[in-house]
Amino acid sequence: MTLSFERLEQMRHQQEKQRAVPMERALGGEEVKHGCGVFHRRSQALEGHLSHGPFPLARAQQRPLSPWLPGIEGTRMLYLDTETTGLAGGSGTYAFMVGLAFFEGGQLRVEQLIMRSHCEEKAMLQYLIERLENCDGLVTFNGKTFDIPLLQTRLIMNRLRYDLEDLPHLDLLPVARRLWSQALDNCKLETLETQILGLPRQGDVPGWMVPQLFFRYLQTGDARGLAQVAEHNRRDILTMVGLVAGLWGYVDHPHDWNQRFQQNPAILHLEDLALAQQLFRQRRFDQAQFLLERCYGHWEALASAPLPPLRQSGTLLARLRRRLGDPHAAQAIWHKLAECFPQDPELLEQVAKQQEHLHRDWPAALDWVERALRIKPLAVTRRQRLHYRRDRLQRRMTPRDLGGAAASP
């Protein structure tokens, strides 16, 4: 007698259930009764002197986050990361695991809230609301785009009233991109853990497998796959804490490389540029100038083809020196950059401006304008602006000046 495919599948599932390892044994932790139901909670307490990266975990609590999150008051930040049944979002996507971390009594407490079935979701979310009500703000990684909208949807679907957007929120992904997008291939959390914190992951669960492992647990009751997901979630949480532990030094002590994560010099100089841009936006011009001089000098000294960091650091340094009342130093930088990047119309136009307004050398200014106009393609608005400048210069010049300008190469 042959068995149907459906019957064979039923038999296979029965065998898997018999060999299944329950969640309490695979992950540890305990069942928590809360509100209208139960859920599973896994907890860990880490001493503040321990580290996940170069700096102690407690350093994430001792320093304010105001340079990266203006207006934050207090240090009771709640670190949050979710593992979900999909990446599409919407009302059909569940956060089956919510990882949390917060400081309490000098320790970092890591909690992982896990629903073992869909009926446990509401109790888990009610417990999450209590944690949120006792914090001063959130720290996530890409949470503004993914985790928070998803959790807000799940709260609404369970008729729980809490507005997550009211909390101060530091999303570390934009901060990481601002600092390291030019230095690293990508700014994924695993990449930051490896390249910035110096802690490579081994045997980690890829993100695309996480939903499959949860659905497999629902079918078989075997939680061994979820143990891998829980470890992935725990490492993500600790990586966020480790990043925050070092980020305060980037703005409070921008000149001191010892206050930063230990990296190779090329990354450090790219960080100098990113930090200078941050300090420039905060109008801390003296500190920004020091970093830009160090960064510009490094890239200028390299005996290689002109690099984008040279242009970026030089451009910002020239703007800064002009703002600080040293237009001649700014002019020298513009001229150097224009020689390194002869096909950049913005740089040629800046040199023309300096020649016209600073030196009142109209033939030289006209020559730089003509060079810029020969660049193709050229934006329409820039071309119009350059034509207007050329016409004004020609009206100001004498016939002798015009003859000299026409003869110049």
HELIX and SHEET records of a PDB file:
HELIX    1   1 PHE A    5  GLN A   18  1                                  14    
HELIX    2   2 MET A   23  ALA A   26  1                                   4    
HELIX    3   3 ARG A   59  GLN A   62  1                                   4    
HELIX    4   4 HIS A  118  GLU A  120  5                                   3    
HELIX    5   5 GLU A  121  GLU A  133  1                                  13    
HELIX    6   6 GLY A  143  ASP A  147  3                                   5    
HELIX    7   7 ILE A  148  MET A  157  1                                  10    
HELIX    8   8 LEU A  164  ASP A  166  5                                   3    
HELIX    9   9 LEU A  172  TRP A  180  1                                   9    
HELIX   10  10 LEU A  189  GLN A  195  1                                   7    
HELIX   11  11 GLY A  207  MET A  209  5                                   3    
HELIX   12  12 VAL A  210  THR A  220  1                                  11    
HELIX   13  13 ARG A  224  ASP A  252  1                                  29    
HELIX   14  14 TRP A  257  GLN A  259  5                                   3    
HELIX   15  15 PRO A  265  ARG A  281  1                                  17    
HELIX   16  16 PHE A  285  ALA A  301  1                                  17    
HELIX   17  17 PRO A  308  ARG A  323  1                                  16    
HELIX   18  18 PRO A  327  CYS A  340  1                                  14    
HELIX   19  19 PRO A  345  HIS A  357  1                                  13    
HELIX   20  20 TRP A  362  LEU A  373  1                                  12    
HELIX   21  21 VAL A  380  ARG A  396  1                                  17    
HELIX   22  22 PRO A  399  ALA A  407  1                                   9    
SHEET    1   A 7 GLU A  30  HIS A  34  0                                        
SHEET    2   A 7 GLY A  37  GLU A  47 -1                                        
SHEET    3   A 7 GLN A 107  ILE A 114 -1                                        
SHEET    4   A 7 ALA A  95  GLU A 104 -1                                        
SHEET    5   A 7 MET A  77  THR A  84 -1                                        
SHEET    6   A 7 GLY A 137  THR A 140  1                                        
SHEET    7   A 7 HIS A 169  ASP A 171  1                                        
END                                                                             
